[in-house]
Amino acid sequence: MEQPVLETPPLSSSTSGMLAYVIRRVADGTAEPREVTTVLRRVCEESRQRPPEVLLLRIKELWTKAAGAPRPTRDDRDRRYFALIGEALLLYFGSSSNEFVARRPVMVHSAGCGDTGSELVSQ
């Protein structure tokens, strides 16, 4: 059985160029939060008629060209990638603050966060 093809217009060339530029700056750690949010808002406005997966695939494609594929080991570049994806999703679904979400990472497994493995919780 043939899969249906999604007929969605691509991003405009100017928006695509802006996205590629800002992704390179995010990957390098030189992007200003306001410029990232501005570009992502424009990208999301043009992407409203597409499933969010299309947006994520485009970001991943451009990121891979600019910085290489995200790796299993997390470094600052990987954290910036995931922050960019998070910001894009927040903007796409319309529930973002005015600031770029790439801030200092909070370690999930830091002392005082999550399960330490030594405590039992009784029900």
C-alpha positions as CSV (number, residue, x, y, z in Angstrom):
1,M,0.0,0.0,0.0
2,E,1.3,3.4,-0.9
3,Q,2.0,5.9,1.8
4,P,0.4,9.4,1.5
5,V,2.7,12.2,0.6
6,L,2.5,15.3,2.7
7,E,2.1,18.3,0.3
8,T,3.6,21.1,2.3
9,P,5.4,24.2,1.0
10,P,9.0,24.4,2.0
11,L,10.4,27.3,4.1
12,S,11.0,30.5,2.1
13,S,14.6,30.8,0.9
14,S,15.2,33.8,3.2
15,T,13.8,32.0,6.2
16,S,15.8,28.9,5.4
17,G,19.0,30.9,5.1
18,M,18.3,32.7,8.4
19,L,17.7,29.3,10.1
20,A,21.0,27.9,8.7
21,Y,22.8,31.0,9.9
22,V,21.4,31.0,13.4
23,I,22.0,27.3,13.8
24,R,25.6,27.7,12.9
25,R,25.9,30.5,15.5
26,V,24.1,28.4,18.2
27,A,26.4,25.4,17.4
28,D,29.4,27.7,17.8
29,G,28.0,29.2,21.0
30,T,28.0,32.8,19.6
31,A,24.2,33.3,19.0
32,E,22.4,36.0,20.9
33,P,19.2,34.7,22.6
34,R,17.0,37.3,20.9
35,E,18.2,36.5,17.4
36,V,17.6,32.8,18.0
37,T,14.0,33.4,19.2
38,T,13.3,35.8,16.4
39,V,14.4,33.4,13.7
40,L,12.7,30.4,15.3
41,R,9.4,32.4,15.5
42,R,9.6,33.1,11.8
43,V,10.4,29.5,11.1
44,C,7.5,28.3,13.2
45,E,5.1,30.8,11.5
46,E,6.0,29.4,8.1
47,S,5.8,25.8,9.5
48,R,2.3,25.9,10.9
49,Q,0.8,24.0,8.0
50,R,3.3,21.1,8.5
51,P,3.6,18.5,11.2
52,P,6.2,19.5,13.8
53,E,8.4,16.5,12.8
54,V,9.1,18.3,9.5
55,L,10.5,21.3,11.5
56,L,12.6,19.0,13.7
57,L,14.0,17.1,10.7
58,R,15.0,20.4,9.0
59,I,16.7,21.7,12.2
60,K,18.5,18.4,12.6
61,E,19.6,18.4,8.9
62,L,21.0,22.0,9.2
63,W,22.6,21.2,12.6
64,T,24.4,18.2,11.2
65,K,25.8,20.3,8.4
66,A,26.9,23.0,10.8
67,A,28.1,21.0,13.8
68,G,28.0,17.3,13.0
69,A,25.5,14.8,14.3
70,P,24.5,15.1,18.0
71,R,26.5,12.5,20.0
72,P,25.5,10.2,22.8
73,T,28.0,12.0,25.1
74,R,26.7,15.3,26.2
75,D,28.9,18.4,25.8
76,D,28.0,22.1,25.5
77,R,27.3,21.8,21.8
78,D,24.9,18.9,22.3
79,R,23.1,20.9,25.1
80,R,22.7,23.9,22.7
81,Y,21.3,21.5,20.1
82,F,18.7,20.2,22.5
83,A,17.9,23.7,23.8
84,L,17.3,24.8,20.2
85,I,15.0,21.9,19.6
86,G,13.1,22.7,22.8
87,E,12.8,26.3,21.9
88,A,11.5,25.4,18.4
89,L,8.8,23.1,19.9
90,L,7.7,25.7,22.5
91,L,7.3,28.3,19.8
92,Y,5.6,25.9,17.4
93,F,3.0,25.0,19.9
94,G,2.7,28.6,21.1
95,S,3.7,28.4,24.8
96,S,7.2,30.0,24.9
97,S,8.5,32.8,27.1
98,N,10.3,35.7,25.3
99,E,13.7,34.3,26.1
100,F,15.8,31.6,24.5
101,V,15.7,28.5,26.7
102,A,19.5,27.6,26.3
103,R,20.7,28.4,29.8
104,R,23.2,26.7,32.0
105,P,22.3,23.0,32.1
106,V,20.9,21.6,35.3
107,M,22.2,18.2,35.9
108,V,19.2,15.8,36.5
109,H,21.3,13.5,38.6
110,S,22.9,16.1,40.8
111,A,22.7,15.7,44.6
112,G,19.2,16.4,45.7
113,C,17.7,15.7,42.3
114,G,15.8,12.5,41.6
115,D,16.4,9.0,43.0
116,T,19.6,8.5,44.9
117,G,19.0,4.7,44.8
118,S,19.2,4.4,48.6
119,E,15.7,5.4,49.6
120,L,12.7,3.2,49.5
121,V,9.3,4.7,49.0
122,S,6.5,2.8,50.7
123,Q,3.0,2.9,49.3
